[in-house]
Amino acid sequence: MAEMRQIEAQRIVVKVGTSSLIYPNNQLNLHTITRLALVLSDLKNQGKEVVLVSSGAVGVGMNKLGLAQRPTTLPEQQAVAAVGQGELMGIYGRAFGTYNQTVGQMLLTRDVIAYPQSHSNALNTFQNLLKMNVIPIVNENDSVAVEEFNHLTTFGENDVLAAIITNLIDADLLIVLSDIDGFYTANPAKDKNARLLTEVRQIDQTTLAAAGGHGTKYGTGGMITKLKAAKRIIANDQQMVLANGSDPQIIYRILAGEPVGTLFKAAKVQQLTSEHHG
């Protein structure tokens, strides 16, 4: 058995994918949503700071509008996202409200982070929400974001968004909850010899080659976007754990240092240089 990990995390970003929130039959997975609200509210009660990055606007919108198929045109997708986002926040508001936990919505687009002034405003909003003991719930602003929909990696990009936010607010840990147990040496659905890696220290060509294909009809991200996110985290000397989100209580196990999922963190090469800073 793999040894316990050292994970000290006070400020945590949790990213949950559409496939964890919505069943294959297009209905809401209330079990996961309720458990997620319980665990994150409990972490707040322990004195930790928590940010939730949640996909699902289009999926929830499809459910609300009774659509069996994801719309193919950009304006239709953005309209469905507009319906779904409000609905999604209502669902979260009620779920977290059960545990007396207040949530706040933050909708971001890539340019918000790119421009210094709006970057600074976004950071200030996060800091103040955390100071007010609110859990910010973040999503890409799908009704106005353009580049995302055009190349059909719609919700996968939220992995990268979660990594950008982890960098922005200088969080200690990003937990990405997915419908897979972690990162494998090959696609476990196609290769029975695929091994789950408990730790990855760098994202190179070999790592990228092991990650192929896209995800479900709801969350179309697949493994590549998770590696893009991990690359950002490693470059910023932070930590990310990719784990199965079917039961959000796995977050407790991750924080306890159990070797579940895959931990992405930079290899400690700077041991010698760091001593000179003392």
Residue frames as qw, qx, qy, qz and C-alpha x, y, z in Angstrom:
[[0.000, 0.886, 0.463, 0.000, 0.00, 0.00, 0.00],
 [0.355, 0.610, -0.044, 0.707, 1.20, 3.51, -0.83],
 [0.393, -0.254, -0.526, 0.710, 2.38, 5.56, 2.12],
 [0.044, -0.853, -0.461, 0.241, 0.44, 8.43, 3.67],
 [0.410, 0.576, 0.139, 0.694, 0.90, 11.86, 2.13],
 [0.270, -0.401, -0.326, 0.812, 1.79, 15.14, 3.77],
 [0.064, 0.577, 0.473, 0.663, -1.03, 17.50, 2.85],
 [0.165, -0.455, -0.441, 0.756, -1.34, 20.68, 4.87],
 [0.064, 0.419, 0.523, 0.740, -4.25, 22.61, 3.40],
 [0.004, -0.421, -0.499, 0.757, -5.94, 25.64, 4.93],
 [0.424, 0.534, -0.029, -0.731, -7.27, 27.26, 1.73],
 [0.426, 0.045, 0.880, 0.203, -8.80, 24.69, -0.62],
 [0.488, 0.334, -0.264, -0.762, -10.32, 24.88, -4.10],
 [0.503, 0.111, 0.855, -0.059, -12.67, 21.99, -4.99],
 [0.365, 0.301, -0.444, -0.761, -13.68, 21.47, -8.63],
 [0.551, 0.179, 0.786, -0.218, -16.65, 19.25, -9.41],
 [0.033, 0.118, -0.693, -0.710, -17.48, 18.11, -12.93],
 [0.610, 0.037, -0.158, -0.776, -20.85, 17.84, -14.64],
 [0.651, 0.034, -0.737, -0.179, -20.66, 14.04, -14.69],
 [0.230, -0.066, -0.794, 0.559, -20.60, 14.07, -10.87],
 [0.243, 0.160, 0.334, -0.897, -23.67, 16.34, -10.69],
 [0.683, 0.281, -0.073, -0.670, -25.92, 14.81, -13.34],
 [0.698, -0.028, 0.715, -0.025, -26.86, 11.17, -13.97],
 [0.192, -0.074, 0.751, 0.627, -26.57, 9.71, -17.48],
 [0.102, 0.587, 0.785, 0.169, -30.39, 9.94, -17.73],
 [0.106, 0.532, 0.180, 0.820, -30.13, 13.76, -17.47],
 [0.528, -0.763, -0.313, -0.202, -31.47, 13.96, -13.89],
 [0.066, -0.795, 0.419, -0.433, -29.74, 15.71, -11.00],
 [0.695, -0.026, -0.655, 0.296, -27.52, 13.60, -8.76],
 [0.409, -0.787, -0.001, -0.463, -28.94, 14.92, -5.48],
 [0.898, -0.372, -0.107, 0.209, -26.89, 12.42, -3.47],
 [0.672, 0.154, -0.045, 0.723, -23.58, 13.92, -4.65],
 [0.028, 0.667, 0.070, 0.741, -24.81, 17.53, -4.39],
 [0.639, -0.710, -0.098, -0.278, -26.06, 17.01, -0.82],
 [0.881, -0.274, -0.071, 0.379, -22.86, 15.21, 0.26],
 [0.514, 0.394, 0.002, 0.762, -20.71, 17.92, -1.33],
 [0.221, -0.751, -0.048, -0.620, -22.59, 20.64, 0.58],
 [0.809, -0.580, -0.089, -0.031, -22.19, 18.68, 3.81],
 [0.834, -0.072, -0.041, 0.545, -18.43, 18.10, 3.43],
 [0.358, 0.477, 0.017, 0.803, -17.57, 21.65, 2.32],
 [0.401, -0.763, -0.075, -0.501, -19.74, 23.20, 5.07],
 [0.867, -0.471, -0.083, 0.143, -18.03, 20.93, 7.58],
 [0.691, 0.166, -0.050, 0.701, -14.58, 22.04, 6.35],
 [0.010, -0.679, -0.024, -0.734, -15.71, 25.65, 6.90],
 [0.687, -0.678, -0.090, -0.246, -16.78, 24.68, 10.43],
 [0.874, -0.210, -0.069, 0.432, -13.25, 23.35, 10.96],
 [0.236, -0.834, 0.096, 0.489, -11.95, 26.83, 10.11],
 [0.513, -0.023, 0.576, 0.636, -10.78, 26.11, 6.57],
 [0.313, 0.574, -0.080, -0.752, -11.37, 28.40, 3.59],
 [0.521, 0.200, 0.809, 0.187, -13.16, 26.76, 0.68],
 [0.362, 0.469, -0.242, -0.768, -13.89, 27.73, -2.93],
 [0.651, 0.230, 0.723, -0.015, -16.08, 25.52, -5.14],
 [0.213, 0.395, -0.506, -0.737, -15.62, 25.55, -8.92],
 [0.561, 0.243, 0.753, -0.243, -18.69, 23.89, -10.39],
 [0.104, 0.034, -0.699, -0.706, -19.47, 22.87, -13.94],
 [0.119, 0.354, 0.911, -0.173, -23.01, 21.93, -14.83],
 [0.272, 0.416, 0.136, -0.857, -24.83, 25.01, -16.16],
 [0.440, 0.226, -0.581, -0.647, -25.58, 23.48, -19.56],
 [0.271, -0.082, -0.959, 0.015, -26.40, 20.06, -18.06],
 [0.056, 0.392, 0.684, -0.613, -28.79, 21.54, -15.48],
 [0.328, 0.390, -0.101, -0.854, -30.29, 23.80, -18.15],
 [0.366, 0.088, -0.810, -0.450, -30.91, 20.79, -20.40],
 [0.154, -0.262, -0.911, 0.280, -32.64, 19.08, -17.48],
 [0.145, 0.434, 0.404, -0.792, -34.79, 22.15, -16.71],
 [0.407, 0.414, -0.257, -0.772, -35.80, 22.62, -20.36],
 [0.835, 0.145, 0.475, -0.235, -36.43, 18.90, -20.92],
 [0.525, 0.692, -0.430, -0.247, -33.77, 18.59, -23.64],
 [0.972, -0.118, 0.192, 0.069, -32.45, 15.08, -24.32],
 [0.777, 0.294, 0.094, 0.549, -29.61, 16.26, -26.59],
 [0.356, -0.570, -0.003, 0.741, -27.04, 18.96, -25.98],
 [0.444, 0.862, 0.151, -0.194, -27.75, 21.87, -28.38],
 [0.792, 0.132, 0.233, 0.549, -25.18, 22.20, -31.18],
 [0.306, 0.729, 0.111, 0.602, -25.27, 25.94, -31.93],
 [0.357, 0.099, -0.412, 0.832, -23.49, 28.53, -29.81],
 [0.310, -0.319, 0.052, -0.894, -26.54, 30.79, -29.13],
 [0.794, -0.320, -0.386, -0.345, -28.63, 27.78, -28.06],
 [0.715, -0.087, -0.535, 0.441, -25.88, 26.53, -25.73],
 [0.165, 0.182, -0.320, 0.915, -25.51, 29.97, -24.19],
 [0.532, -0.355, -0.132, -0.757, -29.28, 30.27, -23.66],
 [0.844, -0.258, -0.466, -0.060, -29.39, 26.82, -22.02],
 [0.549, 0.047, -0.480, 0.682, -26.42, 27.83, -19.82],
 [0.141, -0.340, 0.138, -0.919, -28.28, 31.00, -18.75],
 [0.757, -0.366, -0.234, -0.488, -31.26, 28.91, -17.59],
 [0.864, -0.099, -0.457, 0.185, -29.02, 26.30, -15.99],
 [0.376, 0.292, -0.443, 0.760, -26.72, 28.65, -14.09],
 [0.393, -0.400, 0.171, -0.810, -29.56, 30.25, -12.11],
 [0.892, -0.219, -0.246, -0.310, -31.07, 26.85, -11.45],
 [0.760, 0.132, -0.499, 0.395, -27.69, 25.43, -10.37],
 [0.106, 0.343, -0.436, 0.825, -27.12, 28.24, -7.85],
 [0.651, -0.354, 0.009, -0.672, -30.63, 27.68, -6.47],
 [0.921, -0.091, -0.378, -0.022, -29.85, 23.99, -5.96],
 [0.570, 0.191, -0.488, 0.633, -26.55, 24.80, -4.25],
 [0.189, -0.442, 0.228, -0.847, -28.14, 27.57, -2.16],
 [0.808, -0.341, -0.082, -0.473, -30.72, 25.12, -0.78],
 [0.893, 0.010, -0.407, 0.194, -28.18, 22.31, -0.26],
 [0.424, 0.247, -0.443, 0.751, -25.67, 24.50, 1.62],
 [0.365, -0.483, 0.067, -0.793, -28.50, 26.29, 3.45],
 [0.858, -0.312, -0.385, -0.135, -29.32, 22.96, 5.16],
 [0.761, -0.192, -0.314, 0.534, -25.98, 23.36, 6.98],
 [0.196, -0.932, -0.166, 0.255, -26.38, 27.12, 7.56],
 [0.534, -0.265, 0.354, 0.721, -23.62, 27.82, 5.05],
 [0.353, 0.829, 0.106, -0.421, -23.91, 30.89, 2.81],
 [0.659, 0.099, 0.496, 0.557, -22.69, 30.69, -0.79],
 [0.176, 0.781, -0.041, -0.598, -21.94, 33.43, -3.33],
 [0.799, 0.463, 0.345, 0.169, -21.84, 33.20, -7.12],
 [0.122, -0.715, 0.378, 0.575, -18.82, 34.25, -9.17],
 [0.795, 0.504, 0.325, 0.091, -19.02, 33.98, -12.96],
 [0.279, -0.694, 0.397, 0.532, -15.69, 34.52, -14.69],
 [0.805, 0.591, 0.032, 0.048, -14.36, 34.63, -18.23],
 [0.831, 0.014, 0.001, 0.557, -10.73, 34.21, -19.21],
 [0.306, 0.629, 0.022, 0.714, -10.28, 37.93, -19.96],
 [0.502, -0.825, -0.066, -0.249, -11.27, 38.82, -16.38],
 [0.826, -0.449, 0.123, 0.317, -8.13, 37.09, -15.17],
 [0.696, 0.323, 0.179, 0.615, -6.01, 38.43, -18.06],
 [0.116, 0.770, 0.050, 0.625, -6.57, 42.17, -17.42],
 [0.356, 0.123, -0.592, 0.713, -4.73, 43.56, -14.37],
 [0.304, -0.227, 0.213, -0.900, -7.64, 45.71, -13.09],
 [0.812, -0.169, -0.202, -0.520, -10.33, 43.03, -13.31],
 [0.711, 0.097, -0.645, 0.261, -7.80, 40.44, -12.06],
 [0.133, 0.172, -0.550, 0.807, -7.30, 42.57, -8.96],
 [0.553, -0.187, 0.055, -0.810, -11.08, 43.06, -8.54],
 [0.843, -0.066, -0.478, -0.237, -11.70, 39.31, -8.81],
 [0.540, 0.099, -0.668, 0.503, -9.02, 38.61, -6.19],
 [0.135, -0.195, 0.389, -0.890, -10.52, 41.24, -3.85],
 [0.725, -0.166, -0.176, -0.645, -13.98, 39.68, -4.23],
 [0.797, -0.020, -0.600, 0.072, -12.63, 36.22, -3.38],
 [0.337, 0.155, -0.604, 0.706, -10.72, 37.55, -0.34],
 [0.331, -0.188, 0.251, -0.890, -13.78, 39.38, 0.98],
 [0.810, -0.139, -0.343, -0.455, -16.15, 36.47, 0.45],
 [0.711, 0.012, -0.640, 0.290, -13.74, 34.19, 2.33],
 [0.106, 0.188, -0.482, 0.849, -13.42, 36.80, 5.09],
 [0.552, -0.153, 0.074, -0.816, -17.23, 36.84, 5.36],
 [0.414, -0.101, 0.880, -0.211, -17.24, 33.02, 5.78],
 [0.744, 0.462, 0.072, -0.477, -18.98, 32.60, 2.43],
 [0.627, -0.070, 0.689, 0.356, -18.16, 29.74, 0.04],
 [0.329, 0.563, -0.299, -0.697, -17.68, 31.26, -3.44],
 [0.729, 0.245, 0.637, 0.061, -19.18, 29.06, -6.17],
 [0.031, 0.619, -0.414, -0.667, -17.40, 29.72, -9.44],
 [0.721, 0.367, 0.571, 0.142, -18.26, 28.87, -13.03],
 [0.262, 0.001, 0.454, 0.852, -17.16, 30.07, -16.42],
 [0.360, 0.481, 0.259, -0.756, -19.65, 32.70, -17.58],
 [0.431, 0.132, 0.826, 0.340, -20.99, 30.43, -20.30],
 [0.354, 0.782, 0.497, -0.129, -23.62, 32.83, -21.61],
 [0.215, 0.950, -0.130, -0.186, -20.95, 35.27, -22.80],
 [0.437, -0.524, 0.652, 0.330, -17.75, 33.19, -23.02],
 [0.684, 0.581, -0.175, -0.404, -16.99, 32.47, -26.64],
 [0.295, 0.570, -0.757, -0.120, -13.80, 30.54, -27.27],
 [0.420, -0.182, 0.835, -0.306, -14.93, 27.68, -25.04],
 [0.733, 0.338, 0.456, -0.375, -17.96, 26.59, -26.97],
 [0.543, 0.686, -0.324, -0.360, -16.33, 26.88, -30.36],
 [0.405, 0.437, -0.803, -0.040, -13.93, 24.04, -29.82],
 [0.832, -0.236, -0.342, -0.369, -16.33, 21.83, -27.85],
 [0.525, 0.005, -0.702, 0.480, -14.26, 21.35, -24.72],
 [0.300, -0.717, -0.204, -0.596, -16.95, 23.29, -22.93],
 [0.667, -0.713, 0.006, -0.217, -16.77, 22.01, -19.40],
 [0.877, -0.015, -0.159, 0.452, -13.30, 20.57, -19.45],
 [0.310, 0.596, -0.134, 0.728, -12.01, 24.11, -19.39],
 [0.536, -0.761, 0.000, -0.365, -13.33, 24.44, -15.85],
 [0.894, -0.241, -0.100, 0.365, -10.39, 22.27, -14.80],
 [0.513, 0.313, -0.026, 0.799, -8.10, 25.00, -16.09],
 [0.232, -0.733, -0.101, -0.631, -10.32, 27.71, -14.57],
 [0.790, -0.599, -0.129, -0.020, -10.01, 25.94, -11.21],
 [0.785, -0.058, -0.059, 0.614, -6.21, 25.90, -11.56],
 [0.225, 0.555, 0.058, 0.799, -6.18, 29.61, -12.47],
 [0.485, -0.747, -0.100, -0.443, -8.26, 30.39, -9.36],
 [0.874, -0.387, -0.126, 0.266, -5.99, 28.22, -7.21],
 [0.583, 0.200, -0.023, 0.787, -3.06, 30.34, -8.47],
 [0.041, -0.681, -0.167, -0.712, -4.99, 33.61, -8.13],
 [0.571, -0.722, -0.007, -0.390, -6.00, 33.19, -4.48],
 [0.180, 0.555, -0.747, 0.319, -2.79, 31.34, -3.56],
 [0.876, -0.288, 0.048, -0.383, -4.68, 28.27, -2.31],
 [0.383, -0.530, 0.756, -0.031, -2.80, 25.35, -0.74],
 [0.329, 0.013, 0.936, 0.121, -4.60, 22.62, -2.63],
 [0.565, 0.214, -0.270, -0.750, -6.84, 22.00, -5.64],
 [0.434, 0.044, 0.891, -0.124, -9.07, 18.91, -5.46],
 [0.447, 0.221, -0.462, -0.733, -10.53, 17.90, -8.83],
 [0.558, 0.088, 0.761, -0.319, -13.47, 15.51, -8.41],
 [0.383, 0.334, -0.583, -0.633, -14.15, 13.54, -11.58],
 [0.916, 0.011, 0.066, -0.395, -15.77, 10.31, -12.76],
 [0.805, 0.337, -0.450, 0.192, -12.38, 8.56, -12.80],
 [0.792, -0.547, -0.185, 0.198, -10.28, 7.33, -9.85],
 [0.392, -0.746, 0.270, 0.467, -7.22, 9.33, -10.83],
 [0.416, 0.741, -0.413, -0.327, -4.58, 9.48, -13.56],
 [0.927, -0.037, 0.372, 0.042, -3.65, 6.21, -15.24],
 [0.376, -0.409, 0.612, 0.563, -0.70, 5.13, -17.40],
 [0.061, -0.090, -0.729, -0.676, -3.27, 4.53, -20.19],
 [0.557, -0.169, -0.101, -0.807, -7.06, 4.72, -20.66],
 [0.294, -0.136, 0.887, -0.328, -8.39, 2.13, -18.13],
 [0.719, 0.347, 0.293, -0.526, -11.58, 1.68, -20.19],
 [0.749, 0.574, -0.260, -0.205, -9.51, 0.43, -23.13],
 [0.503, 0.483, -0.672, 0.247, -6.35, -1.00, -21.60],
 [0.829, -0.488, -0.243, -0.123, -6.62, -3.60, -18.85],
 [0.763, -0.044, -0.265, 0.588, -2.94, -3.08, -17.98],
 [0.038, 0.737, -0.027, 0.675, -3.47, 0.60, -17.19],
 [0.550, -0.290, -0.574, 0.533, -2.10, 1.45, -13.72],
 [0.207, -0.938, -0.224, -0.167, -3.33, 4.20, -11.43],
 [0.504, 0.338, -0.329, 0.723, -0.48, 6.58, -10.58],
 [0.443, -0.715, -0.470, 0.268, -0.60, 7.79, -6.97],
 [0.252, -0.798, 0.038, 0.547, 1.81, 10.66, -7.64],
 [0.640, 0.579, 0.240, 0.445, 2.90, 12.68, -10.68],
 [0.455, -0.608, -0.034, 0.650, 5.76, 15.17, -10.38],
 [0.005, -0.452, 0.333, 0.827, 5.88, 16.59, -13.92],
 [0.691, 0.561, 0.372, -0.264, 3.70, 16.81, -17.02],
 [0.136, -0.489, 0.637, 0.580, 5.74, 15.72, -20.04],
 [0.494, 0.263, -0.552, -0.618, 5.05, 14.12, -23.44],
 [0.252, -0.023, -0.966, 0.047, 4.71, 10.65, -21.87],
 [0.146, 0.319, 0.669, -0.656, 2.10, 11.93, -19.45],
 [0.429, 0.404, -0.060, -0.806, 0.17, 13.67, -22.22],
 [0.392, 0.200, -0.793, -0.422, 0.31, 10.58, -24.42],
 [0.082, -0.151, -0.950, 0.261, -1.32, 8.52, -21.66],
 [0.250, 0.475, 0.497, -0.681, -4.28, 10.92, -21.61],
 [0.015, 0.074, 0.684, 0.725, -6.51, 10.45, -24.62],
 [0.170, -0.483, -0.791, -0.334, -10.08, 11.21, -25.63],
 [0.256, -0.380, 0.063, -0.887, -12.96, 13.19, -24.20],
 [0.188, -0.003, 0.804, -0.564, -15.35, 12.55, -21.33],
 [0.262, 0.452, 0.838, -0.159, -19.12, 12.09, -21.18],
 [0.179, 0.612, 0.533, 0.556, -21.82, 13.83, -23.22],
 [0.273, -0.925, -0.263, 0.003, -22.17, 16.35, -20.39],
 [0.357, -0.824, 0.320, 0.301, -18.63, 17.05, -19.30],
 [0.841, 0.535, 0.010, 0.088, -16.68, 16.98, -22.55],
 [0.119, -0.907, 0.403, 0.018, -13.29, 17.73, -21.04],
 [0.930, 0.202, -0.261, 0.161, -11.51, 14.43, -20.71],
 [0.794, -0.433, -0.076, 0.420, -8.06, 13.96, -19.19],
 [0.545, 0.400, 0.068, 0.734, -6.10, 16.47, -21.28],
 [0.134, -0.783, -0.047, -0.606, -7.66, 19.50, -19.57],
 [0.765, -0.642, -0.047, 0.004, -6.97, 17.95, -16.17],
 [0.801, -0.057, 0.044, 0.594, -3.30, 17.69, -17.13],
 [0.242, 0.641, 0.087, 0.723, -3.33, 21.30, -18.34],
 [0.488, -0.802, -0.051, -0.341, -4.66, 22.24, -14.91],
 [0.877, -0.404, 0.007, 0.260, -2.04, 20.08, -13.17],
 [0.654, 0.328, 0.029, 0.681, 0.73, 21.68, -15.24],
 [0.059, -0.771, -0.009, -0.634, -0.30, 25.13, -13.97],
 [0.725, -0.672, -0.013, -0.153, -0.44, 23.87, -10.39],
 [0.887, -0.136, 0.018, 0.442, 3.00, 22.24, -10.58],
 [0.455, 0.524, 0.027, 0.719, 4.51, 25.36, -12.22],
 [0.242, -0.747, 0.050, -0.617, 3.16, 27.42, -9.31],
 [0.260, 0.231, -0.809, 0.473, 4.53, 24.96, -6.73],
 [0.607, -0.177, 0.293, -0.717, 1.04, 24.08, -5.48],
 [0.189, -0.055, 0.980, -0.038, -0.68, 20.71, -5.07],
 [0.644, 0.101, -0.200, -0.731, -3.59, 19.10, -6.91],
 [0.332, -0.040, 0.935, -0.119, -5.38, 15.81, -6.27],
 [0.550, 0.100, -0.465, -0.687, -7.49, 14.18, -8.98],
 [0.165, -0.012, 0.937, -0.308, -9.96, 11.72, -7.47],
 [0.180, -0.382, -0.819, -0.388, -13.34, 10.07, -7.98],
 [0.183, -0.137, 0.242, -0.943, -16.16, 12.41, -6.94],
 [0.494, -0.329, -0.703, -0.391, -18.98, 9.85, -6.74],
 [0.579, -0.687, -0.419, 0.127, -18.79, 10.24, -2.95],
 [0.162, 0.837, -0.158, 0.497, -17.51, 13.73, -1.99],
 [0.699, -0.696, 0.157, -0.061, -16.56, 12.38, 1.45],
 [0.874, 0.187, -0.025, 0.449, -13.36, 11.26, -0.31],
 [0.152, 0.827, -0.152, 0.519, -12.26, 14.87, 0.40],
 [0.645, -0.701, 0.240, -0.184, -11.81, 13.90, 4.08],
 [0.943, -0.087, 0.196, 0.253, -9.53, 11.04, 3.04],
 [0.584, 0.624, -0.017, 0.519, -7.50, 13.31, 0.77],
 [0.123, -0.842, 0.214, -0.479, -7.01, 15.86, 3.55],
 [0.811, -0.526, 0.247, -0.072, -6.10, 13.10, 6.00],
 [0.047, -0.691, 0.688, 0.219, -3.21, 12.21, 3.68],
 [0.783, 0.079, 0.616, -0.038, -4.58, 8.89, 2.43],
 [0.163, -0.332, 0.647, 0.667, -3.10, 7.93, -0.95],
 [0.509, 0.549, 0.656, -0.101, -6.40, 8.13, -2.86],
 [0.455, 0.879, 0.116, -0.081, -6.53, 9.45, -6.42],
 [0.737, 0.287, 0.008, 0.612, -3.45, 11.03, -8.00],
 [0.312, -0.851, -0.064, 0.416, -1.42, 13.77, -6.33],
 [0.597, 0.616, 0.072, 0.509, 0.25, 16.26, -8.67],
 [0.356, -0.915, 0.053, 0.181, 3.05, 18.27, -7.10],
 [0.410, 0.815, -0.398, 0.092, 6.43, 19.65, -8.11],
 [0.884, -0.037, -0.296, 0.361, 9.49, 17.52, -7.54],
 [0.396, -0.905, 0.064, 0.145, 11.63, 19.07, -4.82],
 [0.779, 0.370, -0.041, 0.505, 14.70, 20.01, -6.79],
 [0.108, 0.817, -0.111, 0.556, 15.29, 23.34, -5.09],
 [0.783, -0.540, -0.257, 0.170, 16.50, 21.83, -1.80],
 [0.663, -0.082, -0.069, 0.741, 20.02, 23.30, -2.06],
 [0.146, 0.454, 0.151, 0.866, 19.05, 26.77, -3.28],
 [0.453, -0.735, -0.356, -0.357, 16.33, 27.19, -0.66],
 [0.716, -0.457, -0.288, 0.443, 18.91, 26.98, 2.12],
 [0.424, 0.137, 0.009, 0.895, 20.56, 30.19, 0.90],
 [0.178, -0.655, -0.311, -0.665, 17.41, 32.18, 1.59],
 [0.633, -0.622, -0.423, 0.183, 17.64, 31.64, 5.31]]
